[in-house]
Amino acid sequence: MSVNPDLAGRRYRLNEPYQVGREHVREFARAVFATSPIHFDVAAARAAGYADVVAPTTYSAVLQDRAMQLMLADELVDFELKNIVHGDERFTFTRQIVAGDELTVELEVTNVRALGANGMISATTTVTDQHGETVLTGAATLVVGGSK
């Protein structure tokens, strides 16, 4: 399946900051079987040097998904999420996500190309906090196949 090359360079930013809630961090930690007390107990997180409970590193996928949904809603996209597989995905953290963060999330499509009968999309997601500091960056390569 071909992917519209005009997607390259497009940016998708959440309309408002993502509020990281303490209970959501705890629920996510339980869902991914995280066991460290810093994910559940404010006192343990503070004793470890954090302002509040710490989100597991895989929490970053929640944020990336929010921006990905904006991309999928773009009029230039003529494929569905069910036709995408991750070819590669990496996150680089400047610091951990903690409850109380107000995060701005932006995804940029950095490259679009054909790969046989499939299309490939490379994207970078940047997450910044309420102070404008980068919390993490994500790099993903998506392979788009299947039929329309």
KEFI-848694 format. One record per residue (C-alpha): residue number from 0; residue in one letter; y, x, z. Coordinates in Angstrom, 1 decimal. Layout:
% residues N
<site><seq>NUM</seq><type>a</type><y>Y</y><x>X</x><z>Z</z></site>
...
//
This chain:
% residues 148
<site><seq>0</seq><type>m</type><y>0.0</y><x>0.0</x><z>0.0</z></site>
<site><seq>1</seq><type>s</type><y>3.4</y><x>1.3</x><z>-0.9</z></site>
<site><seq>2</seq><type>v</type><y>6.2</y><x>1.4</x><z>1.7</z></site>
<site><seq>3</seq><type>n</type><y>9.8</y><x>0.8</x><z>0.5</z></site>
<site><seq>4</seq><type>p</type><y>11.4</y><x>4.3</x><z>0.4</z></site>
<site><seq>5</seq><type>d</type><y>14.7</y><x>2.7</x><z>1.3</z></site>
<site><seq>6</seq><type>l</type><y>13.5</y><x>2.5</x><z>4.9</z></site>
<site><seq>7</seq><type>a</type><y>14.1</y><x>6.3</x><z>5.2</z></site>
<site><seq>8</seq><type>g</type><y>17.2</y><x>6.9</x><z>7.2</z></site>
<site><seq>9</seq><type>r</type><y>17.3</y><x>3.4</x><z>8.7</z></site>
<site><seq>10</seq><type>r</type><y>17.9</y><x>3.1</x><z>12.5</z></site>
<site><seq>11</seq><type>y</type><y>16.9</y><x>0.4</x><z>14.9</z></site>
<site><seq>12</seq><type>r</type><y>18.5</y><x>0.2</x><z>18.3</z></site>
<site><seq>13</seq><type>l</type><y>17.8</y><x>-2.3</x><z>21.1</z></site>
<site><seq>14</seq><type>n</type><y>20.7</y><x>-4.7</x><z>21.4</z></site>
<site><seq>15</seq><type>e</type><y>21.1</y><x>-4.0</x><z>25.1</z></site>
<site><seq>16</seq><type>p</type><y>19.8</y><x>-1.4</x><z>27.6</z></site>
<site><seq>17</seq><type>y</type><y>16.2</y><x>-1.8</x><z>28.7</z></site>
<site><seq>18</seq><type>q</type><y>16.1</y><x>-2.3</x><z>32.5</z></site>
<site><seq>19</seq><type>v</type><y>13.2</y><x>-0.6</x><z>34.1</z></site>
<site><seq>20</seq><type>g</type><y>12.0</y><x>-2.7</x><z>37.0</z></site>
<site><seq>21</seq><type>r</type><y>10.1</y><x>-1.5</x><z>40.0</z></site>
<site><seq>22</seq><type>e</type><y>7.5</y><x>-4.3</x><z>39.8</z></site>
<site><seq>23</seq><type>h</type><y>7.0</y><x>-3.7</x><z>36.1</z></site>
<site><seq>24</seq><type>v</type><y>6.4</y><x>0.0</x><z>36.7</z></site>
<site><seq>25</seq><type>r</type><y>3.8</y><x>-0.9</x><z>39.4</z></site>
<site><seq>26</seq><type>e</type><y>2.1</y><x>-3.5</x><z>37.1</z></site>
<site><seq>27</seq><type>f</type><y>2.0</y><x>-1.0</x><z>34.2</z></site>
<site><seq>28</seq><type>a</type><y>0.6</y><x>1.7</x><z>36.5</z></site>
<site><seq>29</seq><type>r</type><y>-2.2</y><x>-0.7</x><z>37.6</z></site>
<site><seq>30</seq><type>a</type><y>-2.9</y><x>-1.7</x><z>34.0</z></site>
<site><seq>31</seq><type>v</type><y>-3.5</y><x>2.0</x><z>32.9</z></site>
<site><seq>32</seq><type>f</type><y>-5.4</y><x>2.8</x><z>36.1</z></site>
<site><seq>33</seq><type>a</type><y>-2.7</y><x>5.3</x><z>37.4</z></site>
<site><seq>34</seq><type>t</type><y>-3.5</y><x>6.2</x><z>41.0</z></site>
<site><seq>35</seq><type>s</type><y>-0.6</y><x>8.5</x><z>42.1</z></site>
<site><seq>36</seq><type>p</type><y>1.4</y><x>6.9</x><z>45.0</z></site>
<site><seq>37</seq><type>i</type><y>4.6</y><x>7.8</x><z>43.2</z></site>
<site><seq>38</seq><type>h</type><y>3.9</y><x>4.9</x><z>40.8</z></site>
<site><seq>39</seq><type>f</type><y>3.7</y><x>2.4</x><z>43.6</z></site>
<site><seq>40</seq><type>d</type><y>5.4</y><x>3.6</x><z>46.8</z></site>
<site><seq>41</seq><type>v</type><y>9.1</y><x>4.2</x><z>46.9</z></site>
<site><seq>42</seq><type>a</type><y>8.8</y><x>6.5</x><z>49.9</z></site>
<site><seq>43</seq><type>a</type><y>6.2</y><x>8.6</x><z>48.1</z></site>
<site><seq>44</seq><type>a</type><y>8.3</y><x>8.8</x><z>45.0</z></site>
<site><seq>45</seq><type>r</type><y>11.4</y><x>9.8</x><z>47.0</z></site>
<site><seq>46</seq><type>a</type><y>9.4</y><x>12.5</x><z>48.9</z></site>
<site><seq>47</seq><type>a</type><y>8.4</y><x>13.9</x><z>45.5</z></site>
<site><seq>48</seq><type>g</type><y>12.1</y><x>14.1</x><z>44.5</z></site>
<site><seq>49</seq><type>y</type><y>12.5</y><x>10.9</x><z>42.5</z></site>
<site><seq>50</seq><type>a</type><y>15.1</y><x>8.1</x><z>43.0</z></site>
<site><seq>51</seq><type>d</type><y>12.4</y><x>5.3</x><z>42.8</z></site>
<site><seq>52</seq><type>v</type><y>8.9</y><x>4.7</x><z>41.7</z></site>
<site><seq>53</seq><type>v</type><y>7.9</y><x>6.7</x><z>38.6</z></site>
<site><seq>54</seq><type>a</type><y>6.6</y><x>5.1</x><z>35.4</z></site>
<site><seq>55</seq><type>p</type><y>3.4</y><x>6.7</x><z>34.1</z></site>
<site><seq>56</seq><type>t</type><y>4.1</y><x>8.8</x><z>31.0</z></site>
<site><seq>57</seq><type>t</type><y>2.4</y><x>6.2</x><z>28.7</z></site>
<site><seq>58</seq><type>y</type><y>5.1</y><x>3.7</x><z>29.7</z></site>
<site><seq>59</seq><type>s</type><y>7.1</y><x>5.3</x><z>26.9</z></site>
<site><seq>60</seq><type>a</type><y>5.0</y><x>3.4</x><z>24.4</z></site>
<site><seq>61</seq><type>v</type><y>6.5</y><x>0.1</x><z>25.7</z></site>
<site><seq>62</seq><type>l</type><y>9.9</y><x>1.4</x><z>24.7</z></site>
<site><seq>63</seq><type>q</type><y>8.8</y><x>2.7</x><z>21.4</z></site>
<site><seq>64</seq><type>d</type><y>7.2</y><x>-0.7</x><z>20.6</z></site>
<site><seq>65</seq><type>r</type><y>10.4</y><x>-2.5</x><z>21.3</z></site>
<site><seq>66</seq><type>a</type><y>12.2</y><x>-0.5</x><z>18.6</z></site>
<site><seq>67</seq><type>m</type><y>9.2</y><x>-0.7</x><z>16.3</z></site>
<site><seq>68</seq><type>q</type><y>9.4</y><x>-4.5</x><z>16.5</z></site>
<site><seq>69</seq><type>l</type><y>13.0</y><x>-4.3</x><z>15.2</z></site>
<site><seq>70</seq><type>m</type><y>11.8</y><x>-2.2</x><z>12.3</z></site>
<site><seq>71</seq><type>l</type><y>9.1</y><x>-4.6</x><z>11.5</z></site>
<site><seq>72</seq><type>a</type><y>11.7</y><x>-7.4</x><z>11.4</z></site>
<site><seq>73</seq><type>d</type><y>13.7</y><x>-5.5</x><z>8.7</z></site>
<site><seq>74</seq><type>e</type><y>13.9</y><x>-7.3</x><z>5.4</z></site>
<site><seq>75</seq><type>l</type><y>12.8</y><x>-4.0</x><z>3.7</z></site>
<site><seq>76</seq><type>v</type><y>9.5</y><x>-4.2</x><z>5.5</z></site>
<site><seq>77</seq><type>d</type><y>6.8</y><x>-6.0</x><z>3.5</z></site>
<site><seq>78</seq><type>f</type><y>3.8</y><x>-5.1</x><z>5.8</z></site>
<site><seq>79</seq><type>e</type><y>2.6</y><x>-6.3</x><z>9.1</z></site>
<site><seq>80</seq><type>l</type><y>1.8</y><x>-4.5</x><z>12.4</z></site>
<site><seq>81</seq><type>k</type><y>-1.9</y><x>-5.2</x><z>11.8</z></site>
<site><seq>82</seq><type>n</type><y>-1.8</y><x>-2.9</x><z>8.7</z></site>
<site><seq>83</seq><type>i</type><y>-0.5</y><x>0.1</x><z>10.7</z></site>
<site><seq>84</seq><type>v</type><y>-2.5</y><x>2.9</x><z>12.4</z></site>
<site><seq>85</seq><type>h</type><y>-1.0</y><x>5.9</x><z>14.1</z></site>
<site><seq>86</seq><type>g</type><y>-1.6</y><x>9.1</x><z>12.3</z></site>
<site><seq>87</seq><type>d</type><y>0.2</y><x>11.0</x><z>15.0</z></site>
<site><seq>88</seq><type>e</type><y>2.2</y><x>10.3</x><z>18.1</z></site>
<site><seq>89</seq><type>r</type><y>3.9</y><x>12.7</x><z>20.5</z></site>
<site><seq>90</seq><type>f</type><y>6.5</y><x>12.3</x><z>23.3</z></site>
<site><seq>91</seq><type>t</type><y>8.7</y><x>15.0</x><z>24.7</z></site>
<site><seq>92</seq><type>f</type><y>10.1</y><x>14.3</x><z>28.2</z></site>
<site><seq>93</seq><type>t</type><y>13.4</y><x>15.6</x><z>29.6</z></site>
<site><seq>94</seq><type>r</type><y>12.6</y><x>13.7</x><z>32.8</z></site>
<site><seq>95</seq><type>q</type><y>10.3</y><x>10.9</x><z>34.0</z></site>
<site><seq>96</seq><type>i</type><y>11.3</y><x>7.3</x><z>33.7</z></site>
<site><seq>97</seq><type>v</type><y>12.0</y><x>5.7</x><z>37.1</z></site>
<site><seq>98</seq><type>a</type><y>12.6</y><x>2.2</x><z>38.3</z></site>
<site><seq>99</seq><type>g</type><y>16.3</y><x>1.4</x><z>38.1</z></site>
<site><seq>100</seq><type>d</type><y>16.9</y><x>3.2</x><z>34.8</z></site>
<site><seq>101</seq><type>e</type><y>18.9</y><x>1.4</x><z>32.1</z></site>
<site><seq>102</seq><type>l</type><y>17.6</y><x>2.9</x><z>28.9</z></site>
<site><seq>103</seq><type>t</type><y>18.9</y><x>2.8</x><z>25.4</z></site>
<site><seq>104</seq><type>v</type><y>16.2</y><x>3.0</x><z>22.7</z></site>
<site><seq>105</seq><type>e</type><y>16.8</y><x>3.9</x><z>19.1</z></site>
<site><seq>106</seq><type>l</type><y>14.2</y><x>4.5</x><z>16.4</z></site>
<site><seq>107</seq><type>e</type><y>15.0</y><x>6.3</x><z>13.2</z></site>
<site><seq>108</seq><type>v</type><y>12.8</y><x>6.3</x><z>10.1</z></site>
<site><seq>109</seq><type>t</type><y>12.9</y><x>10.0</x><z>9.1</z></site>
<site><seq>110</seq><type>n</type><y>10.5</y><x>9.9</x><z>6.1</z></site>
<site><seq>111</seq><type>v</type><y>8.6</y><x>7.6</x><z>3.9</z></site>
<site><seq>112</seq><type>r</type><y>6.0</y><x>8.7</x><z>1.4</z></site>
<site><seq>113</seq><type>a</type><y>2.9</y><x>7.6</x><z>-0.4</z></site>
<site><seq>114</seq><type>l</type><y>-0.5</y><x>8.9</x><z>0.7</z></site>
<site><seq>115</seq><type>g</type><y>-3.1</y><x>7.8</x><z>-1.8</z></site>
<site><seq>116</seq><type>a</type><y>-3.2</y><x>4.0</x><z>-1.7</z></site>
<site><seq>117</seq><type>n</type><y>-1.5</y><x>4.0</x><z>1.6</z></site>
<site><seq>118</seq><type>g</type><y>2.1</y><x>4.6</x><z>2.8</z></site>
<site><seq>119</seq><type>m</type><y>3.3</y><x>6.9</x><z>5.5</z></site>
<site><seq>120</seq><type>i</type><y>6.3</y><x>6.5</x><z>7.7</z></site>
<site><seq>121</seq><type>s</type><y>7.6</y><x>9.2</x><z>10.0</z></site>
<site><seq>122</seq><type>a</type><y>9.9</y><x>8.0</x><z>12.8</z></site>
<site><seq>123</seq><type>t</type><y>11.7</y><x>9.5</x><z>15.8</z></site>
<site><seq>124</seq><type>t</type><y>12.5</y><x>7.5</x><z>18.9</z></site>
<site><seq>125</seq><type>t</type><y>15.2</y><x>8.6</x><z>21.2</z></site>
<site><seq>126</seq><type>v</type><y>15.6</y><x>7.2</x><z>24.7</z></site>
<site><seq>127</seq><type>t</type><y>18.7</y><x>7.8</x><z>26.7</z></site>
<site><seq>128</seq><type>d</type><y>19.7</y><x>6.7</x><z>30.2</z></site>
<site><seq>129</seq><type>q</type><y>22.8</y><x>5.0</x><z>31.6</z></site>
<site><seq>130</seq><type>h</type><y>24.5</y><x>8.4</x><z>31.8</z></site>
<site><seq>131</seq><type>g</type><y>23.9</y><x>9.1</x><z>28.1</z></site>
<site><seq>132</seq><type>e</type><y>21.3</y><x>11.8</x><z>28.9</z></site>
<site><seq>133</seq><type>t</type><y>18.2</y><x>12.0</x><z>26.8</z></site>
<site><seq>134</seq><type>v</type><y>15.1</y><x>11.0</x><z>28.8</z></site>
<site><seq>135</seq><type>l</type><y>12.6</y><x>11.4</x><z>26.1</z></site>
<site><seq>136</seq><type>t</type><y>12.0</y><x>11.7</x><z>22.3</z></site>
<site><seq>137</seq><type>g</type><y>9.0</y><x>10.4</x><z>20.5</z></site>
<site><seq>138</seq><type>a</type><y>7.7</y><x>11.4</x><z>17.1</z></site>
<site><seq>139</seq><type>a</type><y>5.3</y><x>9.1</x><z>15.3</z></site>
<site><seq>140</seq><type>t</type><y>3.6</y><x>9.1</x><z>11.9</z></site>
<site><seq>141</seq><type>l</type><y>2.4</y><x>5.7</x><z>10.9</z></site>
<site><seq>142</seq><type>v</type><y>-0.1</y><x>5.1</x><z>8.1</z></site>
<site><seq>143</seq><type>v</type><y>0.3</y><x>1.7</x><z>6.4</z></site>
<site><seq>144</seq><type>g</type><y>-2.6</y><x>0.3</x><z>4.5</z></site>
<site><seq>145</seq><type>g</type><y>-4.2</y><x>-3.1</x><z>3.9</z></site>
<site><seq>146</seq><type>s</type><y>-2.9</y><x>-5.9</x><z>1.8</z></site>
<site><seq>147</seq><type>k</type><y>0.3</y><x>-7.9</x><z>2.0</z></site>
//
